[in-house]
Structures are given as C-alpha cells and as structure tokens.
Amino acid sequence: MKVSSMAEMMMNGESPDILFWVGCAGSFDQRAQKITKAFASILQKTGIRFAILGKEEACTGDPARRSGNEFLFQMMAYNNIQVLNGYGIKKIVTTCPHCFNTLKNEYPELGGNYEVIHHTTLLQQLIDEGKIKMKEGGSFKGKRITYHDSCYLGRANDIYEAPRKVLETLDAELVEMKRCRSKGLCCGAGGAQMFKEEEKGDTRINWDRTSEALETGSAFIASACPFCNTMLTDGVKKNEKEAGVAVLDIAELVAASME
C-alpha cells in the first residue's frame, strides 16, 4: 500500500483533501498498525486524496500533559504546529481519540487551529454520502457486536452516535453493555493503567470492563481507540474460555465489509 507523505505531495505540486494523523500507536504498535492499514485502505477505495506526515509526525504530547509535564507538552505541540502550519494543513483525521482530543481541543491555545475529525465520524459521513457500500451477506451479518465507548471520544467530545451508526450498516446485532455511552466504564488506558500495575487490592479495570463486554454474548467487541483495543484484547486473553471473541476497530470491521 503506497501512501504519499506531505513532503512528496508538495514536491509534486499537489495538496491533500485531508491529513491522516497516524499517531504513535498507529505507527509503532504492531496491532494498531493493522488499524492504520485498514483505515488507509478505506480512504484509498473511496477516492479521498490524503497524505501523512511520515517521519515529520511526532507525538502530540498528550501523555506528557496527562503525566504533568506541561513544558514537554508545549514543546512537542509547538513543534508539531510549526510543521502543520508550514504545510498549510486545514483538515486532519485521526484513528486515536487521544490524538483527536489534543489536536482539536488543546492545540488551538498554542496557535494550531484545524478542523479535526475522528475516523468514526468520517466513516459515517462516507456511508451517508454513498461512498462506502457494504457487501450483502457480509462477514458480520447477524453476528452480535458490542461497542466500547472510548473516554476521549465519548465523555470528552460527546461522540456516541457516529460509531454506532457505522456498526448498524454491517447488518449485525448491536448489543449495548450495561454501562455505555456517558456512563461507560473506562478501560483504564487513559488513566495510565496500560503502563503500570493496579493498586493493591484492586483488580485490573480492563478485566472488569472486558467482563461486561463478554456478558453481552457478543462474538465481536468493537472499539474506536488503539489503546482501548489493547486493553480489551488483554481482557479477552484473561478469559481463556472466551478465546473466540475478537476485538476489532471499527475501521477493520468496515474494511472487511466494503464492496
């Protein structure tokens, strides 16, 4: 899959309709790379002219700010903003809610003003416009799917409907967990539980969240965040009897179902 960088497009006198911000997970984590490839394939199939920054893309600084290192966050953000503004970027799409939240809500305070959308929102738009059409009798027809709300997508940015509307087009049975939408339970990744041991006496929160997903009897757990995907996959592995349950990003589900 050949994807053009901003530098390559500029050298050819071209400009993209949208910049795909890949993110650290989507770039370096082997599992998340599959999500990146799935989404890029969708963009290519729908004819959207897009580019990536490639080696010019650095971490948004979100982990630094969340861990209290404001100086490091501002330094990283400023460097990214210089690159983005240098290319005249106006519209950005990202598959990571953490990147999405930081670029959309925190970069403007430092001079980075862009239209930032999450990939589930773009997927819904493309479906509504008829640019994405699903195969009849696709892989997920009649299958039971439950969706986990990412904290930075849901509670932080009030995006609840777009992911669900996309899943509804799969002709699958969408089953909600007992805690969902604004009352959904965090998988723990946003609270750094992905990088540390649980507090004494506590069970791992991602195990608790995955148990709620498995209680729905779903064959697939859909997520829209690479970090949620990691945490939920770990939770499924903990429940060995549920080995047949797959955790997939919404982009992967759509890519596998497109005509």
C-alpha atoms as one frame of an Amber mdcrd trajectory, in Angstrom:
protein
   0.000   0.000   0.000   1.635   3.232  -1.172   0.691   6.294   0.859   2.095
   9.701  -0.008   3.731  11.952   2.545   3.031  15.667   2.692   6.576  16.360
   1.501   6.095  14.123  -1.566   2.777  15.758  -2.421   4.212  19.244  -2.091
   7.131  18.348  -4.361   4.625  17.218  -6.981   2.642  20.431  -6.640  -0.311
  18.605  -5.072  -2.239  19.146  -1.882  -4.342  16.607   0.036  -8.004  16.941
   0.947  -7.150  15.657   4.372  -4.114  14.840   6.513  -4.209  11.428   8.177
  -2.576  11.811  11.599  -1.364   8.261  12.247  -0.324   8.672  15.887   2.295
   6.827  17.928   0.219   3.673  18.436  -0.810   3.515  14.789   2.808   3.949
  13.725   4.725   1.689  16.094   2.362  -0.799  17.760   2.037  -3.914  15.598
  -1.631  -4.433  16.467  -2.534  -0.796  15.884  -0.684  -0.808  12.566  -3.428
  -3.118  11.273  -5.989  -0.424  12.140  -3.884   2.168  10.312  -3.723  -0.022
   7.205  -7.455  -0.765   7.316  -8.368   2.906   7.519  -5.867   3.907   4.828
  -7.338   1.257   2.520 -10.808   2.720   3.082  -9.565   6.215   2.222  -7.966
   4.904  -0.959 -11.051   2.935  -2.031 -13.302   5.958  -1.532 -11.003   8.174
  -3.585 -10.101  10.591  -0.830  -6.835  12.387  -1.543  -4.912  12.132   1.719
  -1.363  12.311   2.979   0.599  11.562   6.129   3.476  13.439   7.709   5.629
  10.331   7.921   8.859  10.969   9.797   7.801  14.578  10.367   4.959  13.453
  12.635   5.823  13.405  16.349   3.764  12.550  19.418   1.053  15.127  20.086
   2.339  15.492  23.645  -0.830  14.112  25.204   0.973  11.616  27.502   3.328
  14.357  28.689   0.483  16.702  29.635  -1.527  13.954  31.332   1.503  12.989
  33.419   2.051  16.595  34.490   4.968  17.654  32.271   3.429  20.785  30.803
   6.733  22.103  29.489   7.354  18.963  27.440   3.776  19.025  26.124   4.068
  22.607  24.932   7.437  21.956  23.317   6.126  18.917  21.413   2.894  20.651
  20.459   4.688  23.756  19.234   6.989  21.694  17.009   4.022  19.833  15.503
   2.117  23.056  14.944   5.081  24.533  13.102   5.100  21.553  10.742   1.329
  21.571  10.234   1.146  25.312   9.659   4.158  25.132   7.362   2.209  22.800
   5.088  -0.965  24.856   5.403  -2.937  21.950   6.847  -6.634  22.692   7.340
  -8.255  19.298   7.938  -6.966  16.352   9.974  -8.402  12.875  10.623  -7.094
  10.527  13.284  -7.925   6.989  14.421  -6.824   7.756  18.003  -9.227   9.620
  20.331  -6.266  10.835  22.400  -4.660  12.472  19.359  -8.087  13.694  18.271
  -8.811  15.379  21.597  -5.381  17.016  21.833  -5.282  18.293  18.248  -8.885
  19.502  18.358  -9.167  20.999  21.818  -5.665  21.795  23.067  -3.596  22.826
  20.057  -5.714  25.945  19.374  -4.415  27.529  22.605  -0.928  27.353  21.068
  -1.858  28.550  17.585  -2.802  25.254  15.958  -6.292  25.752  14.544  -7.529
  22.901  12.354 -10.689  21.017  11.524 -10.066  17.740  13.332 -12.340  14.737
  12.938 -12.241  11.211  14.316 -12.255   8.380  11.836 -15.632   7.058  13.008
 -17.215  10.406  12.150 -15.605  10.405   8.715 -16.709   6.813   8.124 -20.285
   7.751   8.964 -20.115  10.695   6.552 -18.762   8.499   3.754 -21.523   5.943
   4.345 -24.189   8.663   4.344 -22.769  10.030   1.063 -22.883   6.583  -0.510
 -19.114   6.414  -0.944 -18.891   3.369   1.307 -21.189   0.495   0.437 -21.300
  -2.764   2.341 -21.381  -6.199   0.744 -24.645  -8.073   1.074 -24.328 -11.003
   3.427 -21.016  -9.722   4.738 -18.784 -11.322   7.349 -20.690  -9.784  10.250
 -24.274 -10.273   9.080 -26.358 -11.463  12.018 -23.334 -11.505  14.337 -23.634
  -9.994  17.785 -21.356  -6.983  18.313 -20.916  -4.780  21.383 -19.235  -1.382
  21.281 -16.945   0.104  23.918 -17.035   3.912  24.267 -13.581   5.447  24.455
 -13.448   8.120  27.189 -11.744  10.700  24.971 -14.242  10.118  22.195 -17.389
   9.867  24.294 -17.311  11.805  27.537 -14.601  14.217  26.401 -16.062  15.024
  22.967 -19.659  13.742  23.052 -19.221  11.409  20.071 -21.548   8.487  20.701
 -23.765   8.153  17.641 -21.281   8.026  14.748 -19.592   4.749  15.777 -22.946
   3.097  16.392 -24.424   4.260  13.096 -21.419   2.809  11.283 -21.837  -0.522
  13.071 -25.534  -0.614  12.195 -24.640  -0.693   8.493 -22.902  -4.051   8.996
 -26.311  -5.720   9.360 -25.130  -7.115  12.692 -26.876  -7.192  16.056 -25.535
  -4.304  18.136 -25.838  -5.096  21.854 -25.066  -2.455  24.471 -23.161  -3.175
  27.652 -24.878  -2.359  30.947 -22.572   0.657  31.269 -22.354   2.530  27.994
 -22.340   5.977  26.408 -21.788   8.715  29.043 -21.906   6.082  31.791 -19.463
   3.724  30.112 -16.629   2.257  32.149 -13.093   3.342  31.255 -10.841   0.524
  30.042  -8.035   2.021  32.110  -5.643   3.056  29.332  -6.393   6.762  29.662
  -5.633   6.529  33.366  -2.190   5.025  32.697  -3.262   1.518  33.764  -1.844
   0.314  30.461   1.638   1.171  31.708   1.504   0.251  35.410   0.325  -2.364
  37.852  -3.022  -1.997  39.572  -3.223  -0.550  43.079  -3.023  -3.056  45.920
  -6.254  -4.962  46.366  -7.759  -3.856  43.050  -8.485  -5.999  40.026  -7.336
  -4.662  36.691 -10.006  -2.332  35.379  -9.683  -3.620  31.814 -10.544  -7.105
  33.062 -13.694  -5.700  34.664 -14.630  -3.831  31.510 -13.994  -6.820  29.271
 -16.174  -8.972  31.527 -19.048  -6.556  30.910 -18.471  -6.890  27.161 -18.381
 -10.682  27.328 -21.604 -10.747  29.343 -23.431  -9.465  26.233 -22.642 -12.729
  24.472 -21.088 -10.875  21.564 -18.743 -12.500  19.082 -17.007  -9.174  18.461
 -16.042  -6.262  20.681 -15.789  -3.093  18.613 -13.566  -0.225  19.666 -12.520
   3.083  18.161  -9.251   3.620  20.019  -5.965   1.691  19.699  -5.366   1.837
  23.446  -8.849   0.556  24.263  -8.200  -2.201  21.732  -5.058  -3.251  23.608
  -6.761  -3.234  26.995  -9.821  -5.159  25.813  -7.696  -7.706  23.954  -5.768
  -8.320  27.167  -9.077  -8.769  28.984 -10.259 -11.352  26.463  -6.996 -13.274
  26.862  -7.579 -13.314  30.632 -10.874 -15.105  29.991  -9.470 -18.117  28.181
 -12.897 -19.667  27.674 -13.797 -16.639  25.529 -10.881 -17.170  23.155 -13.215
 -16.994  20.159 -14.181 -13.371  20.859 -12.365 -10.844  18.645 -11.622  -7.203
  19.452 -11.674  -5.116  16.276 -11.522  -1.432  15.461 -14.489  -0.031  13.582
 -12.210   0.698  10.610 -11.274  -3.001  10.467 -14.920  -4.015  10.527 -15.764
  -1.607   7.704 -12.714  -2.531   5.594 -13.682  -6.206   5.797 -17.280  -5.440
   4.792 -16.885  -2.996   1.897 -17.845  -3.902  -1.622
